[in-house]
Amino acid sequence: MLRTHKCGELTKKNLNEEVMLSGWVHSRRDHGGIIFIDLRDRYGITQITFDPNNGKDAWLEADKVRNEWVIKIKGKVIARPDDMVNEKLITGEIEVECFGIEILNKSEVSPLELSEEKAHEINEHIRLKYRYIDLRRPRMQHIMKMRDQIFTHIRDYFHRFDFIEVQTPILANSSPEGARDFLIPSRLHPGRFYALPQAPQQFKQLLMVGGVDKYFQIAPCFRDEDPRADRHPGDFYQVDMEMSFVDQEDIWRIIENLMIEVVEKFSDMQFVHKPFLRISYKDALIKYGSDKPDLRFGLEITPITEMVLGCGFSVFADMAKQANHVVHALKVDGGAKFSRREIDELTEIARAKGAKGLAYIVIKETGELQSPIVKFLGDDLAQKIIAKVEAQKGDIIFFGADKFDIVWRALGAVRNDCGERLGLKDGKKASLAWIVDFPMYEMSELEPGRVDFSHNPFSMPQGGIQALQDKDPFDILAYQYDLAFNGYEILSGGIRNHNPEIMYKAFEIGGYTKEEVDARFGGIINAFKYGAPPHGGSAIGIDRVLMILLGINSVRDVYAFPKDGQGRDAMMDSPSEVNEKQLKELHLKTKTKIQ
């Protein structure tokens, strides 16, 4: 036996007990001949004392140890002197008087500082290269424990409602999920490739055809896309679920109750809206400039296109009279205090989203208007705009005038940044909202002139086959929805297209021939010919949820072994080269010479 107790559980109730502890040396101090060692495991820290008068051999051995050495000690639990009690620790009222020590393993000098106070000073590359050391920090232990607890709670929740957890294949086929696939060459089938699943989409729908009417899975997913703060490169996890014989309301009810339970049990956040708001995709873009709006604060955007039509300010007037062009205004409460430099920074944010600039009106505390555009608008129109957006003294109004897509993106980015600058993103608030009625199609960004799916290609169009036949593709809405949480998209889902005729037509509008659909999705579309039930579902980005609940800025911190910002594993040195023999077995050649 290497331990009788954990380092973080001994209290006064254990006084005079003989115990055995094992762990890492968190710190070592020598005070007047008495050696103190703080011994750490994932449960906490216990102070061990070595007095040469009570055990000379143990004292001599303790004199050798250094930080991060792994040791086992035997001793007796005693009370700390009153003036040495540490109220910050569960074990702070006791210490262990040691009479035996065994060095289990030595450690080189750690490249990481393990104190939480200095953790933020460590270069991320060093943290990831020595992740096995970084994981020893209490904060990282807490993250992993919380991840486990949330996963356990989610499993229990779905089992409460008769869902079955099913593991779907990892070696799958390529699928148009919106990102690049990770492809795996087949050794046994030259020239053919598996793909790591971007999501278990087709498999979970096939489970519905197979009569598994309630499925869930905490599923590993893989996408070859560029890293960012809220997206882990390569692999990530989602809570995948699907249900038969349901409509959107059934799915929303299941997910909403789950999210309420998770937020209330695993954080001290308070809901801004309960039940969650429901906002159409179009309204979200107009009011908040985002399809995943942060609703912890207001700062709504107001359309003023009609108001400035034919006005004396040509920049606004010219945009207002063009099709698909708009003029919108963003009122920022208290924004009059922004300096010229801050306004310039916000202008650059707008320009990064395609805007040509960022017009503004400052309403000073005196009521005086400060703006380079008021003289062109005229005082009368300026005051009408101020009344329209309900601006007060001390506010600032920003304007966007361009194509709708540019305006909502630009003002949305400005709104988001203003929320940050003004301290409106309260980490104690949880704002969740359903974004509904997504368009079925959009113009392809990669191939201008081509119609592309805007969301999930397997979703049911609102209006069914009739809508696909009669409507302009860009006017067709789908039974698709997202869930936004404090400015992040944490869920996507939809009611699925379970009818082969409707599916062929939907893909035809997206530029796929019947032969292409059969070749790429033959498994699922053939299954639908054998009695597919109406069904729908969703997938929660659980890593992103954890990031929000924990109040951390990078999703990488919620993984035990994450990739870095360039998608590399600094600890295992991957991706790595392979030798010529391996390539030959896979019938591959590379343009880059293998070293």
C-alpha positions, 0 to 999 in steps of 0.5 A: 500500500502506498497511501491510506489517505489522500493529501486533501482530506485529513482534518482534525477528526483524524488527530493522532491517527497514523497515516501514509500519504503519497504525492509530489513535493509542492514546496520544501522549507527549512525553518531552524532545523525543522523541515516542512514539506507541502505534499500534493496530490489532485485532492489537495495539500498536506503539510508534513513536518520533519523534526530531527529529534523525532526521527533523524533518518526521516529528517536526513532523507527529507533534507535531500528532496526537492520540488516535484519529487514523488515521495511516500511518507508515514506519520501521525496527524497532529494539530497545527499551533493556533498561529500556524493554521491555514484557513485557505486549506481543508487540511489547514488545521493539521499537519503530519509529523513524519517518522518515515519517508521513501523517495519514489522518484526524483524530478529534474527542475520543473520548466513550469511554475505550478503556482496559480498566481504565476501560471498566466506568465508562462508561455503557452508553448511551454505549457503545452510541451510539458502538459503532463506537468501543467496538468498538476496545477489545481486549476487544471485538475479542477477543469478535468474534474468538472468536465467529467462531472458534466459528462456524467450529468449529461449521460444521466440526464438523457438516460432519464428520458429513455435515450440510448447512447450509441457509439458511431464509426470513427472511420467514415465517409466524406461529408459536406459539413462545411469544413475540410475532412481529415482523410485516411488512405486505405491500405486494402483499397488503393486510391480510396479514403476514409474520412474522420467524421465531422459529426455523426450526422448520417449515422444518427439519422440511420439509427432513427431509420433503425428504430432507435427513436432516442439516441445520444452520444458524447461524440468525438468529431474531426474538422481540418479547419483553422484554429481560433480561441473558441474552436479547437483545431482537429478534434473536439467533442459534441453532445449529439442527440436525435429523436424520432416523431418530434417537432422543433418544440420537443427538441428545444424542451429537452435541450433547454432543460438540460442546459438549465440544469448544467448551468445551475449545477456547475456554475454560479451564473444567473440566467438573463432569460428563462425560458430562453429567448427565440429570435429569428436569424434575420432579426438577430442580424438586424438587431445585434449584427450576429447570428450568435448574439451576446444578450447580456447587454442591450446595444441594439441596432436600429434600421434607419434606411427609410429615414435617410432616403433622399436626405442631404448626406449622399453617403447615406442617401445613395446607399438607401436607394440601392437594392439590398443596401441599408443604413443602420444605427447602433446606439451605445449607452455611455459611449460619449466618453470614448476618446478619439483614439477609441473611435478610430479603433472601432472604425478599424474593427468595422473596416475589417468587416468590409465597411468603408468607415464608421460615421458617428454622432456623439451626444455630449452631457450638455446635449450638444452634438459632436459629429462630422456628419450632422452638418450634412444630415441637418439638425432636424433629421439628426434629432429624429434619428436620435429620437428613433434610437432613443439616445440620451445625453452621454451616448454615441450613435454609430452608423453603417451604410452599405450592403446588408451583409457588410453592415450587420457584420461591421456593426455587430463587431463594433457592438461586441467590442463596445460591450467589452470596453464598457464592461457589459459582459458580466461573467456571472450572467448566462444569456441563452437564446434560440436562433431560428428560421435559418435560410436553407441556402446562401450564395457560395463564398468559394464559387460565386454564382453557385447556390450552397447550403447555409446550414445543414444539408440534411435539414427539412425545408419549411414548406417541403417540396412545394417550397423547393419547387416554387420559391426563390432558393434564397427565400426558403427557410429551413427547420434549422436552429442554433443556441447562442450562449453569451455570444458563442454558438454552442448548438446547431440542429434541425428537423431532418429531411427524411423524404428521398424526393425532397432530399434529391430536390434540395441537393439539386438546388445546391448543384448536386446531380442525382448520381452525385447524391447517390454516390456521396449519400447513397447509404442514407438516401437508400435507407430513407426508401425503407420507411424513415420516421420524421426526426430531428436533433442537435449537437451541443459543442460541449467544449465551448460550453465548458469554456464559458462556464469556467470563464476562460478565454481559450477552448484549449484549456478544457482539454487534457492534451490540446493542440496549439494555435497552429494545430500542432501537438508540442508534447508529442511532436505531431503532425510528424513525418512517416517513412517511405515504407509506410507511404508505400503500403498506403499507395501514396507519394509525397511532394515533400522529401521525407528526412 
